[in-house]
Amino acid sequence: MLRYLLGHLIIITLTAPWVFLLGGRETTVAGLPLWAVYTIAMSAGYAVFVAVSYARCWDKCANTEDGQ
């Protein structure tokens, strides 16, 4: 469980576009700034991580509550 918690914290930290605070040339992709595309992609990746981690932990948590 600690591994998944750390995974969530790391991915949430990476979701924020810290890299783009340095400034420089503004690049656009499909009319959106690059930082927006990065944030959308990382949010989608985080959603997949949450779905997979909850799917793996769901049965373990359900079995411990039932006493099995």
Buried (B, 14 or more C-beta within 10 A) or exposed (E): EEEBEEBBEEBEEBBEBEEBEEEEEEEEEEEEBBBBBBBEEBEEEBEEBBEEBEEEEEEEEEEEEEEE
